[in-house]
Amino acid sequence: MGGGSRRRRHRRLRARPPQADEPSSPPVAEPASPGIREAVVAEVPSKRTCDASGSASLPSSSGSHVWENLLDSLLHQIISLISSFHDLLAFRGTCPSWRAAASSFPSVYTFTLPPLHLEPAISHGIFNSNNPKWKLVDPAKRALSLCCSAPRITPCHRMRYLGCSYGYLIFFEREHCHLVDVYTGTKMMSPKLQSNSNSLIYYGILVAPLTSPNSRLILFSRTSILQWQAGTNSWTEHPHVGEPILQVVFFKGQMFAMDFVQRLHTMRIVPQLSIQEVAVVWEEGMLVGLHSKPWLVACGDMLLLIDLSVSVDLLFDFPGTFQVFCLDFSEEPAKWVKMEKLDNWALFLANDRRNPTFSCMNPERWGGKANHIYVPTALEDSDEPWTSLEVGQPVPSSTHHMSISYSATAHSSPLNGLWVLPSLVYGVCQ
């Protein structure tokens, strides 16, 4: 009797469903917000990390509601630890509250993630500007590249590339500017520009993200500076005398501009556009040898000038050297002071000075190298999209020849390899 009871009880226990906890299926990543005017045309070849929108999902737990209700202050601390663009996409794709926290991150300029490398689709040395395509490669996760394309603009007219700013490529075609989001491919067109300077426009920048009330598109020509405030229907033109502006960077809330003869200026947009030269002392060592046009880089609390110097006697087939100078504002006038090394910083430069420059702290976090400068590879037949060069060490002749040749053709250079942070990093895709 007792044995039969035990057998029946044993059968009942075996009939129960298993009680082991099993991980719940991951949530579907919320698609990235659409762009401003036109539909996205984007492909993501990655099979595991990114979906068709470029977002990625993180595994959830049975207490997912707890993660959704974390304080923004804690989520912002997590964001500050992110070391790749794909990880940022994964964070944003977790849930709406995490996406909102990423969009409200108060210190976008202190991200420790490296910029993406934009490689245009070039056939026989020509970029197809009527149907632009490009590939975005994350230095931290090189296997997860993103293939992007923009909507066709005008099939019978050639676009001029003017620069890249806040995640948008800026093109000029006849009487309109076209701003193309590098990540989504979304296009926005400016109002018609009626100016005698159209054919002389060579450079364009945004002074703030497009969704910011302070967003303005600034175009530089050889005779004037043109300004359009996003959302309005007209342009403002200001005469410009003096050397052409070669590069603009944003540093501690100010716009600094370097002109074609390496003079430094500050620029103000409101209440009215003004340019004022900054008195700067150059060290004697900065003037030795043959120099290309330098780069300005905002690097934490430092405004840097990166110079590629080649000895006059060793110009052909011999290496040059990257030199780094920091602007010391404590003296009057300010002075460029040479730095022997970048310590725990890495810099990202492109041969076209109209393209943005970037700095990244503690690059070892994503597999990079401190005290190195990353530049896109100049040779089309190279298997590597970029190369890293240590400050103070010899630079291959192919790199400095590329750099020197750019200076004479700033107004007509096509779209080449460059570094970029997509617009969503600046909190514009909420």
C-alpha positions as CSV (number, residue, x, y, z in Angstrom):
1,M,0.0,0.0,0.0
2,G,2.7,2.4,1.0
3,G,4.8,1.4,-2.1
4,G,1.9,2.1,-4.5
5,S,1.2,5.5,-2.9
6,R,4.8,6.5,-3.4
7,R,4.7,5.3,-7.1
8,R,1.6,7.4,-7.8
9,R,3.1,10.4,-6.1
10,H,6.3,9.9,-8.1
11,R,4.2,9.8,-11.4
12,R,2.4,13.0,-10.4
13,L,5.7,14.8,-9.7
14,R,7.0,13.7,-13.1
15,A,3.9,15.1,-14.8
16,R,4.5,18.6,-13.6
17,P,5.9,21.1,-16.1
18,P,9.5,22.0,-15.6
19,Q,10.0,25.0,-13.2
20,A,13.5,26.1,-14.3
21,D,13.7,29.8,-15.2
22,E,14.3,30.4,-18.8
23,P,15.6,33.8,-20.2
24,S,12.9,35.8,-21.8
25,S,13.2,36.6,-25.5
26,P,15.0,40.0,-26.1
27,P,12.8,42.9,-26.9
28,V,12.6,44.1,-30.5
29,A,14.7,47.2,-30.9
30,E,12.8,50.4,-31.5
31,P,13.6,51.6,-35.0
32,A,15.7,54.7,-35.2
33,S,13.8,57.9,-35.6
34,P,13.3,59.0,-39.2
35,G,15.1,61.9,-40.6
36,I,13.7,65.3,-41.3
37,R,12.4,65.3,-44.9
38,E,12.9,62.1,-46.9
39,A,12.8,58.4,-46.4
40,V,15.8,56.4,-45.3
41,V,17.8,54.2,-47.7
42,A,20.1,52.2,-45.5
43,E,21.4,48.7,-45.4
44,V,23.1,47.0,-42.4
45,P,25.0,43.8,-43.4
46,S,25.6,42.8,-39.8
47,K,23.7,39.7,-38.8
48,R,23.8,39.9,-35.0
49,T,24.2,43.4,-33.6
50,C,22.3,45.7,-35.9
51,D,18.9,45.5,-37.4
52,A,17.7,47.3,-40.6
53,S,17.4,50.6,-38.7
54,G,20.9,50.3,-37.3
55,S,19.6,49.8,-33.8
56,A,20.6,46.8,-31.7
57,S,18.8,45.1,-28.9
58,L,20.1,44.2,-25.4
59,P,18.9,41.1,-23.6
60,S,16.1,41.8,-21.1
61,S,15.4,40.1,-17.8
62,S,12.2,39.3,-16.0
63,G,12.5,42.6,-14.2
64,S,12.7,44.7,-17.4
65,H,10.4,47.4,-15.9
66,V,13.1,48.0,-13.3
67,W,15.6,48.9,-16.0
68,E,13.1,51.1,-17.8
69,N,12.7,53.2,-14.6
70,L,16.3,53.9,-13.9
71,L,17.1,57.5,-13.2
72,D,18.5,59.6,-16.0
73,S,21.5,60.5,-13.9
74,L,22.4,56.8,-13.6
75,L,21.8,56.2,-17.3
76,H,24.0,59.1,-18.2
77,Q,26.8,57.5,-16.2
78,I,26.3,54.3,-18.2
79,I,26.4,56.3,-21.5
80,S,29.7,57.9,-20.5
81,L,31.2,54.4,-20.4
82,I,30.2,53.5,-23.9
83,S,33.2,53.1,-26.2
84,S,31.7,52.4,-29.7
85,F,28.9,53.8,-31.9
86,H,27.3,50.3,-32.1
87,D,27.1,50.1,-28.3
88,L,25.4,53.4,-28.3
89,L,22.8,52.1,-30.8
90,A,22.3,49.1,-28.5
91,F,21.7,51.4,-25.6
92,R,19.2,53.5,-27.5
93,G,17.4,50.4,-28.8
94,T,16.8,48.9,-25.3
95,C,13.6,50.8,-24.5
96,P,12.0,54.3,-25.0
97,S,13.3,55.6,-21.6
98,W,16.8,54.7,-22.5
99,R,16.5,56.3,-25.9
100,A,15.3,59.5,-24.2
101,A,18.2,59.4,-21.8
102,A,20.6,59.1,-24.7
103,S,19.0,62.0,-26.5
104,S,19.2,64.2,-23.3
105,F,22.8,63.3,-22.5
106,P,24.2,66.7,-21.4
107,S,27.9,66.2,-22.5
108,V,27.9,64.9,-26.0
109,Y,31.3,66.4,-26.7
110,T,32.9,64.2,-24.0
111,F,32.0,60.9,-25.6
112,T,34.9,58.5,-25.4
113,L,33.8,56.6,-28.5
114,P,35.8,57.1,-31.8
115,P,34.2,58.7,-34.8
116,L,33.1,56.5,-37.8
117,H,35.1,56.4,-40.9
118,L,33.1,57.4,-44.0
119,E,34.4,55.8,-47.2
120,P,32.6,57.0,-50.3
121,A,31.9,54.7,-53.2
122,I,34.4,55.8,-55.8
123,S,34.7,54.3,-59.3
124,H,37.8,55.1,-61.3
125,G,38.6,58.0,-58.9
126,I,35.1,59.6,-59.4
127,F,32.4,59.9,-56.7
128,N,28.9,59.5,-58.1
129,S,27.3,62.7,-56.6
130,N,24.0,62.1,-58.3
131,N,23.4,58.9,-56.3
132,P,25.9,59.1,-53.4
133,K,26.7,55.9,-51.6
134,W,29.2,55.3,-48.8
135,K,30.2,52.9,-46.1
136,L,30.5,53.8,-42.4
137,V,33.1,51.8,-40.4
138,D,33.3,51.8,-36.6
139,P,37.0,51.5,-35.6
140,A,35.8,49.8,-32.4
141,K,33.8,47.2,-34.2
142,R,35.3,47.0,-37.8
143,A,33.3,43.9,-38.8
144,L,30.0,45.8,-38.3
145,S,30.1,48.3,-41.2
146,L,27.0,50.2,-42.4
147,C,26.3,50.7,-46.1
148,C,24.3,53.9,-46.7
149,S,22.9,55.8,-49.7
150,A,21.1,59.1,-50.1
151,P,18.1,59.9,-52.3
152,R,18.9,60.9,-55.8
153,I,19.1,64.7,-56.0
154,T,19.5,65.9,-59.6
155,P,20.4,63.4,-62.4
156,C,21.8,66.0,-64.8
157,H,23.8,68.3,-62.5
158,R,26.9,67.8,-60.5
159,M,26.9,68.5,-56.8
160,R,29.9,70.3,-55.2
161,Y,30.9,68.9,-51.8
162,L,31.3,71.7,-49.2
163,G,32.0,69.9,-46.0
164,C,30.5,67.8,-43.2
165,S,29.0,69.1,-39.9
166,Y,27.0,67.6,-37.1
167,G,26.6,64.4,-39.0
168,Y,25.4,65.9,-42.3
169,L,27.3,66.0,-45.6
170,I,26.8,69.4,-47.2
171,F,26.5,69.6,-51.0
172,F,25.8,72.5,-53.3
173,E,23.9,72.1,-56.6
174,R,23.0,75.1,-58.7
175,E,21.0,77.3,-56.3
176,H,20.3,74.9,-53.4
177,C,22.3,73.3,-50.6
178,H,21.5,69.7,-49.8
179,L,22.2,68.3,-46.3
180,V,22.4,64.5,-46.2
181,D,22.5,62.6,-42.9
182,V,25.5,60.3,-43.1
183,Y,23.7,57.6,-41.0
184,T,20.1,57.5,-42.3
185,G,20.7,58.9,-45.8
186,T,17.9,61.4,-45.1
187,K,18.1,64.6,-47.2
188,M,17.1,68.2,-46.4
189,M,17.2,71.0,-48.9
190,S,17.8,74.7,-48.1
191,P,15.8,77.6,-49.7
192,K,16.9,78.8,-53.1
193,L,20.1,80.9,-52.9
194,Q,20.2,84.0,-55.1
195,S,23.7,85.4,-55.0
196,N,26.4,86.4,-57.4
197,S,28.8,84.3,-55.2
198,N,27.2,80.9,-56.0
199,S,30.1,79.8,-58.3
200,L,32.7,80.8,-55.7
201,I,31.2,78.9,-52.7
202,Y,33.8,76.4,-51.4
203,Y,33.0,75.6,-47.8
204,G,29.9,75.0,-45.6
205,I,29.2,74.3,-41.9
206,L,26.4,74.0,-39.5
207,V,26.9,75.9,-36.3
208,A,24.5,73.7,-34.2
209,P,22.4,70.5,-34.8
210,L,19.5,71.0,-37.2
211,T,16.9,70.6,-34.5
212,S,18.4,73.3,-32.4
213,P,16.8,76.7,-32.4
214,N,20.2,78.2,-33.0
215,S,21.0,76.0,-36.0
216,R,22.4,77.9,-39.0
217,L,24.0,76.9,-42.2
218,I,27.0,79.1,-43.1
219,L,28.5,79.1,-46.5
220,F,31.9,80.6,-47.4
221,S,32.7,82.1,-50.8
222,R,35.7,84.1,-51.9
223,T,33.8,87.3,-51.6
224,S,31.1,86.8,-49.0
225,I,29.7,84.7,-46.1
226,L,26.1,83.5,-46.5
227,Q,23.8,82.5,-43.6
228,W,20.6,80.5,-43.5
229,Q,18.7,79.9,-40.3
230,A,17.0,76.5,-40.4
231,G,13.3,76.8,-40.7
232,T,13.3,80.1,-42.5
233,N,12.9,80.8,-46.2
234,S,15.7,83.3,-46.9
235,W,19.5,83.7,-46.8
236,T,21.5,86.6,-45.4
237,E,24.7,87.6,-47.2
238,H,27.7,89.4,-45.6
239,P,30.6,90.8,-47.6
240,H,33.9,89.2,-46.7
241,V,37.3,90.7,-47.4
242,G,40.5,89.0,-46.5
243,E,41.9,85.5,-46.9
244,P,39.4,82.6,-47.4
245,I,38.5,80.6,-44.3
246,L,40.0,77.2,-44.4
247,Q,38.6,75.5,-41.3
248,V,36.2,76.2,-38.4
249,V,36.1,74.4,-35.0
250,F,34.0,74.8,-31.9
251,F,35.9,75.1,-28.7
252,K,34.4,76.0,-25.3
253,G,31.3,77.6,-26.8
254,Q,33.2,79.7,-29.3
255,M,33.8,79.3,-33.1
256,F,37.5,79.5,-34.1
257,A,38.4,79.9,-37.7
258,M,41.7,79.4,-39.5
259,D,42.2,81.2,-42.7
260,F,44.3,80.3,-45.7
261,V,47.5,82.0,-44.3
262,Q,47.1,80.3,-40.9
263,R,45.7,83.4,-39.0
264,L,43.3,82.5,-36.2
265,H,40.0,84.2,-35.8
266,T,36.9,84.0,-33.6
267,M,33.5,84.1,-35.3
268,R,30.2,85.2,-33.9
269,I,26.8,84.6,-35.5
270,V,24.4,86.5,-33.2
271,P,23.4,89.2,-32.8
272,Q,25.2,89.7,-36.1
273,L,28.0,88.0,-37.9
274,S,31.4,89.2,-37.0
275,I,35.0,87.9,-37.4
276,Q,37.8,89.1,-35.2
277,E,41.5,88.0,-35.5
278,V,43.1,86.5,-32.5
279,A,46.6,87.8,-31.7
280,V,48.8,84.7,-31.6
281,V,52.6,84.2,-31.2
282,W,54.2,81.4,-33.2
283,E,57.3,79.6,-32.0
284,E,60.4,79.8,-34.2
285,G,60.4,76.0,-34.6
286,M,57.0,76.1,-36.2
287,L,58.3,78.0,-39.2
288,V,61.2,75.7,-40.1
289,G,60.8,73.5,-43.3
290,L,58.0,73.2,-45.7
291,H,54.5,73.0,-44.1
292,S,51.1,72.0,-45.4
293,K,48.0,73.7,-44.2
294,P,47.6,72.8,-40.5
295,W,44.6,71.4,-38.7
296,L,42.7,72.8,-35.7
297,V,41.4,70.2,-33.2
298,A,39.4,70.8,-30.0
299,C,40.8,68.3,-27.6
300,G,39.2,68.4,-24.1
301,D,40.3,71.7,-22.5
302,M,43.0,72.3,-25.3
303,L,42.8,73.9,-28.7
304,L,45.4,72.2,-30.7
305,L,47.1,72.9,-34.0
306,I,48.5,69.9,-35.9
307,D,51.2,70.6,-38.3
308,L,52.7,68.3,-40.9
309,S,56.3,69.5,-41.5
310,V,58.6,68.3,-44.2
311,S,62.3,69.4,-44.5
312,V,62.9,71.3,-47.7
313,D,65.9,69.1,-48.5
314,L,63.9,65.9,-47.9
315,L,60.7,66.8,-49.7
316,F,60.5,63.9,-52.3
317,D,60.1,60.3,-51.1
318,F,61.1,61.1,-47.6
319,P,58.9,61.2,-44.5
320,G,57.6,64.2,-42.7
321,T,56.6,64.6,-39.1
322,F,53.4,65.5,-37.3
323,Q,53.9,68.2,-34.7
324,V,51.3,69.2,-32.1
325,F,50.9,72.7,-30.6
326,C,48.6,73.8,-27.9
327,L,47.3,77.4,-27.7
328,D,48.2,78.9,-24.3
329,F,45.5,81.5,-23.6
330,S,47.2,82.4,-20.2
331,E,49.6,84.7,-22.0
332,E,48.9,88.0,-23.8
333,P,49.0,87.5,-26.7
334,A,48.2,83.8,-26.8
335,K,51.0,81.5,-27.8
336,W,51.3,78.2,-29.6
337,V,53.3,75.9,-27.4
338,K,54.7,72.6,-28.7
339,M,53.6,69.3,-27.1
340,E,56.0,66.4,-27.3
341,K,53.1,63.9,-27.0
342,L,49.4,63.6,-26.7
343,D,49.4,61.5,-23.5
344,N,46.2,59.6,-23.4
345,W,44.5,61.2,-26.4
346,A,44.1,60.1,-30.0
347,L,43.2,62.5,-32.9
348,F,41.3,62.0,-36.1
349,L,42.1,64.1,-39.1
350,A,41.2,64.0,-42.8
351,N,43.2,65.5,-45.7
352,D,40.4,68.0,-46.5
353,R,40.5,70.7,-43.9
354,R,36.8,71.4,-44.4
355,N,36.0,68.1,-42.8
356,P,35.6,67.9,-39.0
357,T,38.4,66.8,-36.7
358,F,37.9,64.8,-33.6
359,S,39.7,63.8,-30.4
360,C,39.2,60.7,-28.2
361,M,40.4,60.1,-24.7
362,N,41.6,56.8,-23.5
363,P,41.5,55.1,-27.0
364,E,42.7,51.8,-25.6
365,R,39.2,51.2,-24.4
366,W,38.1,50.5,-28.0
367,G,41.4,49.0,-29.2
368,G,43.0,52.3,-30.4
369,K,46.3,53.8,-29.5
370,A,47.1,56.9,-27.5
371,N,49.5,59.5,-28.8
372,H,48.4,58.5,-32.3
373,I,46.8,60.4,-35.2
374,Y,44.4,58.5,-37.4
375,V,44.1,59.6,-41.0
376,P,42.2,58.1,-44.0
377,T,44.4,56.1,-46.4
378,A,45.2,58.1,-49.5
379,L,45.8,55.2,-51.8
380,E,42.8,53.7,-53.5
381,D,44.4,50.2,-53.8
382,S,45.1,50.0,-50.0
383,D,43.3,47.3,-48.0
384,E,43.2,49.5,-44.9
385,P,40.7,52.5,-44.9
386,W,42.9,54.4,-42.5
387,T,46.3,54.4,-40.9
388,S,47.5,55.5,-37.4
389,L,50.7,57.6,-37.0
390,E,52.5,58.2,-33.8
391,V,53.2,61.8,-32.9
392,G,56.8,62.7,-33.5
393,Q,57.5,59.6,-35.7
394,P,58.1,59.6,-39.4
395,V,55.1,60.0,-41.7
396,P,55.1,58.1,-45.0
397,S,55.6,60.3,-48.0
398,S,52.2,59.2,-49.5
399,T,50.5,60.9,-46.5
400,H,52.3,64.2,-46.6
401,H,52.1,64.4,-50.4
402,M,48.3,64.0,-50.1
403,S,48.2,66.7,-47.5
404,I,50.2,69.2,-49.4
405,S,48.4,68.7,-52.7
406,Y,45.0,69.6,-51.1
407,S,46.0,73.2,-50.2
408,A,45.8,74.5,-53.7
409,T,42.4,73.1,-54.6
410,A,40.3,73.7,-51.5
411,H,37.3,75.0,-53.5
412,S,37.0,72.0,-55.8
413,S,38.1,68.9,-53.8
414,P,35.6,66.0,-54.1
415,L,34.2,63.9,-51.3
416,N,37.0,61.7,-50.0
417,G,37.4,59.6,-46.9
418,L,36.6,61.4,-43.6
419,W,35.7,61.0,-40.0
420,V,32.2,61.7,-38.7
421,L,29.9,61.3,-35.8
422,P,26.3,60.7,-36.8
423,S,23.7,63.3,-36.0
424,L,22.0,61.1,-33.3
425,V,25.2,61.4,-31.2
426,Y,24.4,65.1,-30.9
427,G,20.9,64.3,-29.6
428,V,19.0,65.4,-32.7
429,C,17.1,62.1,-33.4
430,Q,14.7,62.1,-30.4
